[in-house]
Amino acid sequence: MPTPIPILKIPLRKGENEPTLDLQRLIHEVYDRAGFAFVIDYNRRLSPRLTQADQTWLTEHLKSQDLINLSDS
């Protein structure tokens, strides 16, 4: 996602400090631990297709992470 997921505050009882939940970090940790980079074929086009702007962003992001071959995009 071009814009990171904001850190969320978890509401508790009145007067208690609200802990935070960093969903972006959590998603990255799950992705890394599960090894998704080894099982997902990032060279395939998505269905339904993305907008041209989103596809351009995604392609550049995947290239920067060495998840797609430059000749295959």
All heavy atoms as a GROMACS GRO file, in nm:
protein
  599
    1MET      N    1   0.084  -0.118   0.000
    1MET     CA    2   0.000   0.000   0.000
    1MET      C    3   0.089   0.124   0.000
    1MET      O    4   0.183   0.132   0.078
    1MET     CB    5  -0.089  -0.001   0.124
    1MET     CG    6  -0.188  -0.115   0.126
    1MET     SD    7  -0.282  -0.135   0.279
    1MET     CE    8  -0.336   0.027   0.317
    2PRO      N    9   0.059   0.218  -0.085
    2PRO     CA   10   0.141   0.339  -0.089
    2PRO      C   11   0.135   0.419   0.041
    2PRO      O   12   0.230   0.487   0.076
    2PRO     CB   13   0.084   0.419  -0.204
    2PRO     CG   14  -0.033   0.347  -0.256
    2PRO     CD   15  -0.046   0.217  -0.185
    3THR      N   16   0.024   0.410   0.111
    3THR     CA   17   0.010   0.480   0.239
    3THR      C   18   0.008   0.377   0.351
    3THR      O   19  -0.075   0.287   0.350
    3THR     CB   20  -0.122   0.560   0.242
    3THR    OG1   21  -0.128   0.645   0.128
    3THR    CG2   22  -0.134   0.641   0.368
    4PRO      N   23   0.100   0.389   0.448
    4PRO     CA   24   0.101   0.292   0.559
    4PRO      C   25  -0.029   0.294   0.639
    4PRO      O   26  -0.096   0.396   0.647
    4PRO     CB   27   0.217   0.336   0.647
    4PRO     CG   28   0.299   0.428   0.562
    4PRO     CD   29   0.206   0.486   0.460
    5ILE      N   30  -0.062   0.181   0.696
    5ILE     CA   31  -0.180   0.172   0.782
    5ILE      C   32  -0.149   0.250   0.910
    5ILE      O   33  -0.043   0.230   0.970
    5ILE     CB   34  -0.211   0.025   0.816
    5ILE    CG1   35  -0.241  -0.054   0.689
    5ILE    CG2   36  -0.327   0.015   0.915
    5ILE    CD1   37  -0.250  -0.204   0.711
    6PRO      N   38  -0.238   0.338   0.953
    6PRO     CA   39  -0.210   0.414   1.075
    6PRO      C   40  -0.209   0.325   1.200
    6PRO      O   41  -0.276   0.221   1.203
    6PRO     CB   42  -0.323   0.517   1.083
    6PRO     CG   43  -0.428   0.469   0.991
    6PRO     CD   44  -0.366   0.374   0.893
    7ILE      N   45  -0.133   0.366   1.299
    7ILE     CA   46  -0.132   0.296   1.427
    7ILE      C   47  -0.263   0.324   1.498
    7ILE      O   48  -0.306   0.439   1.507
    7ILE     CB   49  -0.011   0.339   1.511
    7ILE    CG1   50   0.118   0.295   1.439
    7ILE    CG2   51  -0.018   0.282   1.651
    7ILE    CD1   52   0.245   0.345   1.504
    8LEU      N   53  -0.327   0.220   1.546
    8LEU     CA   54  -0.458   0.233   1.610
    8LEU      C   55  -0.445   0.234   1.762
    8LEU      O   56  -0.364   0.161   1.818
    8LEU     CB   57  -0.547   0.116   1.570
    8LEU     CG   58  -0.566   0.093   1.421
    8LEU    CD1   59  -0.643  -0.037   1.398
    8LEU    CD2   60  -0.639   0.209   1.357
    9LYS      N   61  -0.528   0.314   1.825
    9LYS     CA   62  -0.540   0.311   1.970
    9LYS      C   63  -0.653   0.216   2.006
    9LYS      O   64  -0.759   0.218   1.944
    9LYS     CB   65  -0.568   0.450   2.027
    9LYS     CG   66  -0.450   0.543   2.018
    9LYS     CD   67  -0.480   0.674   2.086
    9LYS     CE   68  -0.357   0.763   2.084
    9LYS     NZ   69  -0.379   0.888   2.154
   10ILE      N   70  -0.629   0.132   2.107
   10ILE     CA   71  -0.730   0.036   2.150
   10ILE      C   72  -0.802   0.094   2.272
   10ILE      O   73  -0.740   0.114   2.376
   10ILE     CB   74  -0.665  -0.100   2.188
   10ILE    CG1   75  -0.573  -0.151   2.076
   10ILE    CG2   76  -0.771  -0.202   2.226
   10ILE    CD1   77  -0.642  -0.174   1.945
   11PRO      N   78  -0.931   0.125   2.257
   11PRO     CA   79  -1.002   0.186   2.369
   11PRO      C   80  -1.023   0.085   2.483
   11PRO      O   81  -1.056  -0.031   2.461
   11PRO     CB   82  -1.136   0.228   2.309
   11PRO     CG   83  -1.153   0.146   2.187
   11PRO     CD   84  -1.016   0.107   2.140
   12LEU      N   85  -0.999   0.132   2.603
   12LEU     CA   86  -1.021   0.053   2.723
   12LEU      C   87  -1.120   0.126   2.812
   12LEU      O   88  -1.190   0.216   2.768
   12LEU     CB   89  -0.888   0.029   2.795
   12LEU     CG   90  -0.781  -0.046   2.717
   12LEU    CD1   91  -0.652  -0.054   2.797
   12LEU    CD2   92  -0.828  -0.186   2.680
   13ARG      N   93  -1.122   0.090   2.937
   13ARG     CA   94  -1.211   0.159   3.031
   13ARG      C   95  -1.163   0.302   3.054
   13ARG      O   96  -1.045   0.333   3.040
   13ARG     CB   97  -1.213   0.085   3.164
   13ARG     CG   98  -1.276  -0.051   3.154
   13ARG     CD   99  -1.283  -0.116   3.291
   13ARG     NE  100  -1.321  -0.254   3.274
   13ARG     CZ  101  -1.271  -0.354   3.341
   13ARG    NH1  102  -1.179  -0.333   3.433
   13ARG    NH2  103  -1.311  -0.476   3.318
   14LYS      N  104  -1.256   0.384   3.093
   14LYS     CA  105  -1.225   0.524   3.121
   14LYS      C  106  -1.116   0.531   3.226
   14LYS      O  107  -1.120   0.461   3.327
   14LYS     CB  108  -1.351   0.596   3.170
   14LYS     CG  109  -1.334   0.744   3.181
   14LYS     CD  110  -1.466   0.811   3.214
   14LYS     CE  111  -1.445   0.961   3.219
   14LYS     NZ  112  -1.569   1.032   3.240
   15GLY      N  113  -1.014   0.614   3.199
   15GLY     CA  114  -0.905   0.633   3.293
   15GLY      C  115  -0.787   0.541   3.269
   15GLY      O  116  -0.681   0.560   3.327
   16GLU      N  117  -0.803   0.438   3.186
   16GLU     CA  118  -0.692   0.347   3.156
   16GLU      C  119  -0.618   0.396   3.031
   16GLU      O  120  -0.679   0.451   2.939
   16GLU     CB  121  -0.743   0.204   3.133
   16GLU     CG  122  -0.801   0.140   3.256
   16GLU     CD  123  -0.846  -0.003   3.232
   16GLU    OE1  124  -0.862  -0.043   3.116
   16GLU    OE2  125  -0.865  -0.073   3.331
   17ASN      N  126  -0.487   0.378   3.032
   17ASN     CA  127  -0.408   0.415   2.915
   17ASN      C  128  -0.445   0.326   2.798
   17ASN      O  129  -0.460   0.205   2.814
   17ASN     CB  130  -0.259   0.402   2.943
   17ASN     CG  131  -0.210   0.507   3.040
   17ASN    OD1  132  -0.268   0.614   3.052
   17ASN    ND2  133  -0.103   0.478   3.110
   18GLU      N  134  -0.458   0.386   2.679
   18GLU     CA  135  -0.493   0.311   2.560
   18GLU      C  136  -0.367   0.254   2.496
   18GLU      O  137  -0.279   0.328   2.454
   18GLU     CB  138  -0.564   0.401   2.459
   18GLU     CG  139  -0.700   0.449   2.504
   18GLU     CD  140  -0.768   0.537   2.401
   18GLU    OE1  141  -0.700   0.595   2.316
   18GLU    OE2  142  -0.892   0.545   2.407
   19PRO      N  143  -0.356   0.121   2.487
   19PRO     CA  144  -0.242   0.065   2.415
   19PRO      C  145  -0.260   0.090   2.264
   19PRO      O  146  -0.370   0.121   2.218
   19PRO     CB  147  -0.250  -0.084   2.446
   19PRO     CG  148  -0.393  -0.109   2.479
   19PRO     CD  149  -0.445   0.019   2.539
   20THR      N  150  -0.154   0.078   2.189
   20THR     CA  151  -0.162   0.098   2.045
   20THR      C  152  -0.137  -0.034   1.973
   20THR      O  153  -0.073  -0.125   2.025
   20THR     CB  154  -0.060   0.202   1.997
   20THR    OG1  155   0.071   0.160   2.034
   20THR    CG2  156  -0.089   0.338   2.058
   21LEU      N  157  -0.190  -0.043   1.852
   21LEU     CA  158  -0.173  -0.160   1.767
   21LEU      C  159  -0.117  -0.114   1.634
   21LEU      O  160  -0.183  -0.039   1.560
   21LEU     CB  161  -0.306  -0.232   1.747
   21LEU     CG  162  -0.306  -0.352   1.652
   21LEU    CD1  163  -0.208  -0.459   1.700
   21LEU    CD2  164  -0.446  -0.408   1.640
   22ASP      N  165   0.006  -0.155   1.604
   22ASP     CA  166   0.071  -0.119   1.478
   22ASP      C  167   0.041  -0.230   1.376
   22ASP      O  168   0.116  -0.327   1.364
   22ASP     CB  169   0.221  -0.104   1.501
   22ASP     CG  170   0.294  -0.050   1.380
   22ASP    OD1  171   0.237  -0.052   1.269
   22ASP    OD2  172   0.410  -0.006   1.396
   23LEU      N  173  -0.071  -0.215   1.306
   23LEU     CA  174  -0.113  -0.318   1.211
   23LEU      C  175  -0.014  -0.335   1.096
   23LEU      O  176   0.009  -0.446   1.050
   23LEU     CB  177  -0.250  -0.284   1.153
   23LEU     CG  178  -0.369  -0.311   1.244
   23LEU    CD1  179  -0.499  -0.266   1.176
   23LEU    CD2  180  -0.378  -0.457   1.280
   24GLN      N  181   0.047  -0.226   1.050
   24GLN     CA  182   0.143  -0.235   0.941
   24GLN      C  183   0.260  -0.325   0.981
   24GLN      O  184   0.300  -0.414   0.906
   24GLN     CB  185   0.195  -0.096   0.904
   24GLN     CG  186   0.277  -0.094   0.777
   24GLN     CD  187   0.191  -0.107   0.654
   24GLN    OE1  188   0.091  -0.039   0.639
   24GLN    NE2  189   0.230  -0.196   0.564
   25ARG      N  190   0.313  -0.304   1.100
   25ARG     CA  191   0.424  -0.386   1.149
   25ARG      C  192   0.381  -0.532   1.167
   25ARG      O  193   0.453  -0.625   1.130
   25ARG     CB  194   0.478  -0.331   1.280
   25ARG     CG  195   0.610  -0.397   1.319
   25ARG     CD  196   0.668  -0.336   1.444
   25ARG     NE  197   0.654  -0.439   1.547
   25ARG     CZ  198   0.622  -0.417   1.672
   25ARG    NH1  199   0.600  -0.296   1.715
   25ARG    NH2  200   0.612  -0.516   1.756
   26LEU      N  201   0.260  -0.551   1.218
   26LEU     CA  202   0.207  -0.686   1.238
   26LEU      C  203   0.194  -0.759   1.105
   26LEU      O  204   0.233  -0.875   1.092
   26LEU     CB  205   0.072  -0.679   1.310
   26LEU     CG  206   0.002  -0.812   1.335
   26LEU    CD1  207   0.085  -0.900   1.427
   26LEU    CD2  208  -0.135  -0.789   1.394
   27ILE      N  209   0.140  -0.693   1.004
   27ILE     CA  210   0.125  -0.755   0.872
   27ILE      C  211   0.262  -0.791   0.814
   27ILE      O  212   0.280  -0.900   0.759
   27ILE     CB  213   0.046  -0.662   0.777
   27ILE    CG1  214  -0.100  -0.656   0.822
   27ILE    CG2  215   0.059  -0.707   0.632
   27ILE    CD1  216  -0.182  -0.549   0.754
   28HIS      N  217   0.360  -0.701   0.828
   28HIS     CA  218   0.494  -0.730   0.778
   28HIS      C  219   0.556  -0.850   0.851
   28HIS      O  220   0.620  -0.935   0.788
   28HIS     CB  221   0.586  -0.608   0.792
   28HIS     CG  222   0.562  -0.506   0.686
   28HIS    ND1  223   0.608  -0.520   0.558
   28HIS    CD2  224   0.497  -0.387   0.690
   28HIS    CE1  225   0.571  -0.415   0.486
   28HIS    NE2  226   0.504  -0.333   0.565
   29GLU      N  227   0.537  -0.858   0.981
   29GLU     CA  228   0.591  -0.971   1.058
   29GLU      C  229   0.527  -1.103   1.015
   29GLU      O  230   0.597  -1.203   0.996
   29GLU     CB  231   0.569  -0.950   1.208
   29GLU     CG  232   0.673  -0.863   1.272
   29GLU     CD  233   0.660  -0.862   1.424
   29GLU    OE1  234   0.633  -0.968   1.484
   29GLU    OE2  235   0.678  -0.753   1.481
   30VAL      N  236   0.395  -1.104   0.999
   30VAL     CA  237   0.326  -1.226   0.957
   30VAL      C  238   0.374  -1.266   0.817
   30VAL      O  239   0.405  -1.384   0.791
   30VAL     CB  240   0.173  -1.207   0.959
   30VAL    CG1  241   0.102  -1.321   0.889
   30VAL    CG2  242   0.125  -1.193   1.102
   31TYR      N  243   0.384  -1.171   0.728
   31TYR     CA  244   0.431  -1.196   0.591
   31TYR      C  245   0.571  -1.258   0.593
   31TYR      O  246   0.597  -1.359   0.527
   31TYR     CB  247   0.430  -1.065   0.513
   31TYR     CG  248   0.485  -1.076   0.373
   31TYR    CD1  249   0.401  -1.105   0.267
   31TYR    CD2  250   0.619  -1.057   0.347
   31TYR    CE1  251   0.450  -1.116   0.138
   31TYR    CE2  252   0.669  -1.068   0.219
   31TYR     CZ  253   0.584  -1.097   0.115
   31TYR     OH  254   0.634  -1.108  -0.011
   32ASP      N  255   0.662  -1.197   0.670
   32ASP     CA  256   0.799  -1.247   0.677
   32ASP      C  257   0.808  -1.386   0.739
   32ASP      O  258   0.876  -1.474   0.687
   32ASP     CB  259   0.888  -1.150   0.754
   32ASP     CG  260   0.912  -1.018   0.682
   32ASP    OD1  261   0.891  -1.014   0.559
   32ASP    OD2  262   0.950  -0.921   0.748
   33ARG      N  263   0.739  -1.405   0.850
   33ARG     CA  264   0.745  -1.534   0.920
   33ARG      C  265   0.681  -1.647   0.840
   33ARG      O  266   0.725  -1.761   0.846
   33ARG     CB  267   0.679  -1.524   1.056
   33ARG     CG  268   0.760  -1.445   1.155
   33ARG     CD  269   0.694  -1.444   1.289
   33ARG     NE  270   0.767  -1.359   1.381
   33ARG     CZ  271   0.746  -1.359   1.510
   33ARG    NH1  272   0.654  -1.437   1.564
   33ARG    NH2  273   0.815  -1.279   1.588
   34ALA      N  274   0.576  -1.616   0.765
   34ALA     CA  275   0.506  -1.718   0.688
   34ALA      C  276   0.579  -1.753   0.558
   34ALA      O  277   0.548  -1.854   0.496
   34ALA     CB  278   0.364  -1.672   0.657
   35GLY      N  279   0.674  -1.669   0.518
   35GLY     CA  280   0.749  -1.696   0.396
   35GLY      C  281   0.670  -1.674   0.268
   35GLY      O  282   0.694  -1.739   0.167
   36PHE      N  283   0.575  -1.582   0.271
   36PHE     CA  284   0.492  -1.558   0.154
   36PHE      C  285   0.573  -1.516   0.031
   36PHE      O  286   0.533  -1.544  -0.082
   36PHE     CB  287   0.384  -1.453   0.182
   36PHE     CG  288   0.273  -1.504   0.269
   36PHE    CD1  289   0.242  -1.441   0.388
   36PHE    CD2  290   0.200  -1.615   0.232
   36PHE    CE1  291   0.140  -1.487   0.468
   36PHE    CE2  292   0.096  -1.662   0.312
   36PHE     CZ  293   0.066  -1.598   0.430
   37ALA      N  294   0.686  -1.452   0.049
   37ALA     CA  295   0.768  -1.410  -0.065
   37ALA      C  296   0.814  -1.530  -0.147
   37ALA      O  297   0.844  -1.516  -0.265
   37ALA     CB  298   0.887  -1.329  -0.017
   38PHE      N  299   0.818  -1.648  -0.085
   38PHE     CA  300   0.864  -1.768  -0.155
   38PHE      C  301   0.751  -1.844  -0.224
   38PHE      O  302   0.777  -1.930  -0.307
   38PHE     CB  303   0.936  -1.861  -0.057
   38PHE     CG  304   1.055  -1.797   0.007
   38PHE    CD1  305   1.052  -1.762   0.141
   38PHE    CD2  306   1.169  -1.769  -0.066
   38PHE    CE1  307   1.161  -1.702   0.201
   38PHE    CE2  308   1.279  -1.709  -0.008
   38PHE     CZ  309   1.275  -1.675   0.127
   39VAL      N  310   0.626  -1.815  -0.189
   39VAL     CA  311   0.515  -1.893  -0.245
   39VAL      C  312   0.420  -1.812  -0.333
   39VAL      O  313   0.339  -1.870  -0.405
   39VAL     CB  314   0.434  -1.965  -0.135
   39VAL    CG1  315   0.519  -2.067  -0.064
   39VAL    CG2  316   0.374  -1.867  -0.036
   40ILE      N  317   0.428  -1.682  -0.328
   40ILE     CA  318   0.339  -1.598  -0.409
   40ILE      C  319   0.411  -1.562  -0.538
   40ILE      O  320   0.525  -1.518  -0.537
   40ILE     CB  321   0.298  -1.470  -0.332
   40ILE    CG1  322   0.216  -1.506  -0.208
   40ILE    CG2  323   0.219  -1.376  -0.424
   40ILE    CD1  324   0.184  -1.389  -0.119
   41ASP      N  325   0.343  -1.579  -0.651
   41ASP     CA  326   0.398  -1.542  -0.781
   41ASP      C  327   0.363  -1.397  -0.809
   41ASP      O  328   0.254  -1.366  -0.856
   41ASP     CB  329   0.343  -1.634  -0.890
   41ASP     CG  330   0.399  -1.602  -1.028
   41ASP    OD1  331   0.485  -1.511  -1.039
   41ASP    OD2  332   0.357  -1.668  -1.123
   42TYR      N  333   0.456  -1.309  -0.781
   42TYR     CA  334   0.431  -1.166  -0.798
   42TYR      C  335   0.440  -1.121  -0.943
   42TYR      O  336   0.414  -1.005  -0.974
   42TYR     CB  337   0.529  -1.085  -0.712
   42TYR     CG  338   0.499  -1.097  -0.565
   42TYR    CD1  339   0.575  -1.177  -0.483
   42TYR    CD2  340   0.394  -1.026  -0.509
   42TYR    CE1  341   0.547  -1.188  -0.348
   42TYR    CE2  342   0.365  -1.037  -0.374
   42TYR     CZ  343   0.442  -1.118  -0.296
   42TYR     OH  344   0.414  -1.128  -0.161
   43ASN      N  345   0.478  -1.210  -1.034
   43ASN     CA  346   0.483  -1.175  -1.175
   43ASN      C  347   0.346  -1.185  -1.241
   43ASN      O  348   0.327  -1.133  -1.351
   43ASN     CB  349   0.583  -1.266  -1.249
   43ASN     CG  350   0.725  -1.234  -1.208
   43ASN    OD1  351   0.770  -1.122  -1.222
   43ASN    ND2  352   0.795  -1.333  -1.155
   44ARG      N  353   0.249  -1.249  -1.177
   44ARG     CA  354   0.114  -1.260  -1.232
   44ARG      C  355   0.037  -1.130  -1.212
   44ARG      O  356   0.050  -1.063  -1.111
   44ARG     CB  357   0.038  -1.373  -1.162
   44ARG     CG  358   0.092  -1.510  -1.197
   44ARG     CD  359   0.014  -1.619  -1.131
   44ARG     NE  360  -0.127  -1.608  -1.166
   44ARG     CZ  361  -0.224  -1.660  -1.093
   44ARG    NH1  362  -0.198  -1.726  -0.983
   44ARG    NH2  363  -0.349  -1.647  -1.130
   45ARG      N  364  -0.046  -1.099  -1.309
   45ARG     CA  365  -0.134  -0.982  -1.299
   45ARG      C  366  -0.248  -1.014  -1.203
   45ARG      O  367  -0.295  -1.127  -1.195
   45ARG     CB  368  -0.193  -0.945  -1.434
   45ARG     CG  369  -0.093  -0.891  -1.530
   45ARG     CD  370  -0.083  -0.744  -1.511
   45ARG     NE  371   0.013  -0.690  -1.608
   45ARG     CZ  372   0.061  -0.570  -1.597
   45ARG    NH1  373   0.024  -0.492  -1.498
   45ARG    NH2  374   0.147  -0.526  -1.685
   46LEU      N  375  -0.294  -0.913  -1.133
   46LEU     CA  376  -0.406  -0.930  -1.040
   46LEU      C  377  -0.539  -0.930  -1.115
   46LEU      O  378  -0.552  -0.869  -1.220
   46LEU     CB  379  -0.406  -0.817  -0.937
   46LEU     CG  380  -0.286  -0.812  -0.844
   46LEU    CD1  381  -0.295  -0.690  -0.754
   46LEU    CD2  382  -0.278  -0.938  -0.761
   47SER      N  383  -0.635  -0.999  -1.057
   47SER     CA  384  -0.769  -0.997  -1.111
   47SER      C  385  -0.864  -0.971  -0.996
   47SER      O  386  -0.863  -1.047  -0.898
   47SER     CB  387  -0.801  -1.131  -1.177
   47SER     OG  388  -0.932  -1.132  -1.225
   48PRO      N  389  -0.943  -0.867  -1.000
   48PRO     CA  390  -0.954  -0.769  -1.106
   48PRO      C  391  -0.828  -0.682  -1.116
   48PRO      O  392  -0.754  -0.668  -1.018
   48PRO     CB  393  -1.076  -0.686  -1.067
   48PRO     CG  394  -1.085  -0.698  -0.920
   48PRO     CD  395  -1.030  -0.835  -0.886
   49ARG      N  396  -0.809  -0.624  -1.231
   49ARG     CA  397  -0.691  -0.541  -1.255
   49ARG      C  398  -0.694  -0.414  -1.170
   49ARG      O  399  -0.799  -0.363  -1.136
   49ARG     CB  400  -0.681  -0.503  -1.402
   49ARG     CG  401  -0.649  -0.621  -1.489
   49ARG     CD  402  -0.624  -0.576  -1.631
   49ARG     NE  403  -0.580  -0.690  -1.708
   49ARG     CZ  404  -0.454  -0.708  -1.745
   49ARG    NH1  405  -0.363  -0.619  -1.714
   49ARG    NH2  406  -0.421  -0.813  -1.815
   50LEU      N  407  -0.573  -0.367  -1.139
   50LEU     CA  408  -0.559  -0.242  -1.066
   50LEU      C  409  -0.570  -0.124  -1.162
   50LEU      O  410  -0.556  -0.140  -1.283
   50LEU     CB  411  -0.421  -0.237  -0.998
   50LEU     CG  412  -0.390  -0.346  -0.896
   50LEU    CD1  413  -0.247  -0.334  -0.849
   50LEU    CD2  414  -0.485  -0.335  -0.778
   51THR      N  415  -0.591  -0.006  -1.106
   51THR     CA  416  -0.582   0.114  -1.189
   51THR      C  417  -0.438   0.126  -1.237
   51THR      O  418  -0.346   0.067  -1.179
   51THR     CB  419  -0.619   0.240  -1.110
   51THR    OG1  420  -0.521   0.260  -1.007
   51THR    CG2  421  -0.758   0.231  -1.049
   52GLN      N  422  -0.417   0.202  -1.342
   52GLN     CA  423  -0.281   0.218  -1.396
   52GLN      C  424  -0.188   0.277  -1.289
   52GLN      O  425  -0.074   0.232  -1.274
   52GLN     CB  426  -0.282   0.308  -1.520
   52GLN     CG  427  -0.145   0.319  -1.585
   52GLN     CD  428  -0.089   0.185  -1.630
   52GLN    OE1  429  -0.160   0.104  -1.690
   52GLN    NE2  430   0.038   0.159  -1.602
   53ALA      N  431  -0.235   0.374  -1.213
   53ALA     CA  432  -0.152   0.436  -1.109
   53ALA      C  433  -0.115   0.335  -1.001
   53ALA      O  434   0.001   0.327  -0.958
   53ALA     CB  435  -0.224   0.556  -1.047
   54ASP      N  436  -0.212   0.254  -0.957
   54ASP     CA  437  -0.184   0.153  -0.855
   54ASP      C  438  -0.092   0.043  -0.909
   54ASP      O  439  -0.004  -0.005  -0.839
   54ASP     CB  440  -0.314   0.091  -0.802
   54ASP     CG  441  -0.390   0.186  -0.710
   54ASP    OD1  442  -0.330   0.283  -0.660
   54ASP    OD2  443  -0.510   0.162  -0.689
   55GLN      N  444  -0.112   0.004  -1.035
   55GLN     CA  445  -0.025  -0.098  -1.095
   55GLN      C  446   0.118  -0.048  -1.107
   55GLN      O  447   0.212  -0.121  -1.079
   55GLN     CB  448  -0.077  -0.140  -1.233
   55GLN     CG  449   0.003  -0.252  -1.296
   55GLN     CD  450  -0.001  -0.380  -1.216
   55GLN    OE1  451  -0.108  -0.428  -1.182
   55GLN    NE2  452   0.115  -0.437  -1.186
   56THR      N  453   0.135   0.078  -1.144
   56THR     CA  454   0.269   0.136  -1.153
   56THR      C  455   0.335   0.138  -1.016
   56THR      O  456   0.451   0.098  -1.002
   56THR     CB  457   0.262   0.279  -1.210
   56THR    OG1  458   0.205   0.271  -1.342
   56THR    CG2  459   0.399   0.344  -1.216
   57TRP      N  460   0.261   0.182  -0.913
   57TRP     CA  461   0.317   0.183  -0.778
   57TRP      C  462   0.356   0.042  -0.735
   57TRP      O  463   0.465   0.019  -0.683
   57TRP     CB  464   0.219   0.243  -0.677
   57TRP     CG  465   0.272   0.233  -0.538
   57TRP    CD1  466   0.355   0.321  -0.476
   57TRP    CD2  467   0.253   0.125  -0.446
   57TRP    NE1  468   0.388   0.275  -0.350
   57TRP    CE2  469   0.327   0.154  -0.330
   57TRP    CE3  470   0.182   0.006  -0.450
   57TRP    CZ2  471   0.330   0.070  -0.220
   57TRP    CZ3  472   0.185  -0.078  -0.340
   57TRP    CH2  473   0.260  -0.046  -0.227
   58LEU      N  474   0.266  -0.054  -0.756
   58LEU     CA  475   0.291  -0.192  -0.714
   58LEU      C  476   0.413  -0.250  -0.785
   58LEU      O  477   0.498  -0.313  -0.722
   58LEU     CB  478   0.168  -0.278  -0.740
   58LEU     CG  479   0.181  -0.426  -0.704
   58LEU    CD1  480   0.209  -0.442  -0.554
   58LEU    CD2  481   0.057  -0.502  -0.744
   59THR      N  482   0.423  -0.229  -0.914
   59THR     CA  483   0.537  -0.281  -0.990
   59THR      C  484   0.668  -0.224  -0.936
   59THR      O  485   0.764  -0.298  -0.914
   59THR     CB  486   0.521  -0.249  -1.140
   59THR    OG1  487   0.400  -0.311  -1.187
   59THR    CG2  488   0.639  -0.299  -1.220
   60GLU      N  489   0.672  -0.095  -0.914
   60GLU     CA  490   0.794  -0.032  -0.862
   60GLU      C  491   0.826  -0.084  -0.722
   60GLU      O  492   0.943  -0.109  -0.689
   60GLU     CB  493   0.781   0.120  -0.861
   60GLU     CG  494   0.779   0.180  -1.000
   60GLU     CD  495   0.898   0.138  -1.085
   60GLU    OE1  496   1.013   0.144  -1.035
   60GLU    OE2  497   0.877   0.098  -1.200
   61HIS      N  498   0.724  -0.102  -0.640
   61HIS     CA  499   0.746  -0.154  -0.504
   61HIS      C  500   0.800  -0.296  -0.509
   61HIS      O  501   0.896  -0.329  -0.439
   61HIS     CB  502   0.616  -0.148  -0.424
   61HIS     CG  503   0.630  -0.204  -0.286
   61HIS    ND1  504   0.697  -0.138  -0.186
   61HIS    CD2  505   0.587  -0.322  -0.233
   61HIS    CE1  506   0.695  -0.214  -0.076
   61HIS    NE2  507   0.629  -0.325  -0.103
   62LEU      N  508   0.741  -0.381  -0.590
   62LEU     CA  509   0.787  -0.520  -0.600
   62LEU      C  510   0.928  -0.528  -0.656
   62LEU      O  511   1.008  -0.610  -0.612
   62LEU     CB  512   0.690  -0.602  -0.685
   62LEU     CG  513   0.551  -0.624  -0.624
   62LEU    CD1  514   0.459  -0.692  -0.725
   62LEU    CD2  515   0.558  -0.701  -0.494
   63LYS      N  516   0.960  -0.443  -0.752
   63LYS     CA  517   1.097  -0.438  -0.805
   63LYS      C  518   1.195  -0.398  -0.696
   63LYS      O  519   1.303  -0.457  -0.684
   63LYS     CB  520   1.106  -0.339  -0.921
   63LYS     CG  521   1.045  -0.388  -1.049
   63LYS     CD  522   1.057  -0.279  -1.156
   63LYS     CE  523   0.986  -0.318  -1.284
   63LYS     NZ  524   0.993  -0.210  -1.385
   64SER      N  525   1.159  -0.298  -0.616
   64SER     CA  526   1.250  -0.250  -0.511
   64SER      C  527   1.274  -0.356  -0.403
   64SER      O  528   1.376  -0.354  -0.335
   64SER     CB  529   1.196  -0.122  -0.446
   64SER     OG  530   1.086  -0.150  -0.361
   65GLN      N  531   1.179  -0.451  -0.390
   65GLN     CA  532   1.193  -0.559  -0.293
   65GLN      C  533   1.249  -0.686  -0.357
   65GLN      O  534   1.254  -0.790  -0.293
   65GLN     CB  535   1.056  -0.589  -0.230
   65GLN     CG  536   0.992  -0.472  -0.159
   65GLN     CD  537   1.074  -0.424  -0.040
   65GLN    OE1  538   1.116  -0.506   0.041
   65GLN    NE2  539   1.099  -0.296  -0.032
   66ASP      N  540   1.288  -0.676  -0.484
   66ASP     CA  541   1.338  -0.793  -0.561
   66ASP      C  542   1.238  -0.908  -0.561
   66ASP      O  543   1.276  -1.024  -0.554
   66ASP     CB  544   1.474  -0.841  -0.508
   66ASP     CG  545   1.584  -0.742  -0.534
   66ASP    OD1  546   1.580  -0.675  -0.640
   66ASP    OD2  547   1.676  -0.731  -0.452
   67LEU      N  548   1.110  -0.874  -0.571
   67LEU     CA  549   1.005  -0.977  -0.573
   67LEU      C  550   0.957  -1.011  -0.713
   67LEU      O  551   0.882  -1.107  -0.731
   67LEU     CB  552   0.888  -0.935  -0.484
   67LEU     CG  553   0.920  -0.928  -0.335
   67LEU    CD1  554   0.805  -0.866  -0.258
   67LEU    CD2  555   0.951  -1.068  -0.281
   68ILE      N  556   0.994  -0.928  -0.812
   68ILE     CA  557   0.961  -0.960  -0.950
   68ILE      C  558   1.085  -0.939  -1.036
   68ILE      O  559   1.173  -0.862  -1.001
   68ILE     CB  560   0.843  -0.876  -1.007
   68ILE    CG1  561   0.874  -0.726  -1.004
   68ILE    CG2  562   0.714  -0.907  -0.936
   68ILE    CD1  563   0.770  -0.641  -1.075
   69ASN      N  564   1.086  -1.010  -1.149
   69ASN     CA  565   1.196  -0.992  -1.244
   69ASN      C  566   1.169  -0.870  -1.329
   69ASN      O  567   1.056  -0.850  -1.375
   69ASN     CB  568   1.207  -1.116  -1.334
   69ASN     CG  569   1.237  -1.240  -1.256
   69ASN    OD1  570   1.314  -1.237  -1.159
   69ASN    ND2  571   1.176  -1.350  -1.295
   70LEU      N  572   1.271  -0.790  -1.352
   70LEU     CA  573   1.253  -0.669  -1.431
   70LEU      C  574   1.204  -0.701  -1.572
   70LEU      O  575   1.125  -0.628  -1.628
   70LEU     CB  576   1.384  -0.590  -1.438
   70LEU     CG  577   1.434  -0.538  -1.304
   70LEU    CD1  578   1.570  -0.470  -1.322
   70LEU    CD2  579   1.336  -0.441  -1.242
   71SER      N  580   1.247  -0.811  -1.629
   71SER     CA  581   1.206  -0.846  -1.766
   71SER      C  582   1.065  -0.900  -1.774
   71SER      O  583   1.006  -0.904  -1.880
   71SER     CB  584   1.303  -0.949  -1.823
   71SER     OG  585   1.299  -1.067  -1.744
   72ASP      N  586   1.007  -0.940  -1.659
   72ASP     CA  587   0.873  -1.001  -1.658
   72ASP      C  588   0.761  -0.903  -1.630
   72ASP      O  589   0.647  -0.939  -1.633
   72ASP     CB  590   0.865  -1.114  -1.554
   72ASP     CG  591   0.951  -1.232  -1.592
   72ASP    OD1  592   0.987  -1.242  -1.711
   72ASP    OD2  593   0.981  -1.312  -1.504
   73SER      N  594   0.792  -0.781  -1.594
   73SER     CA  595   0.686  -0.688  -1.553
   73SER      C  596   0.625  -0.614  -1.669
   73SER      O  597   0.670  -0.613  -1.776
   73SER     CB  598   0.740  -0.588  -1.450
   73SER     OG  599   0.850  -0.518  -1.504
   0.00000   0.00000   0.00000
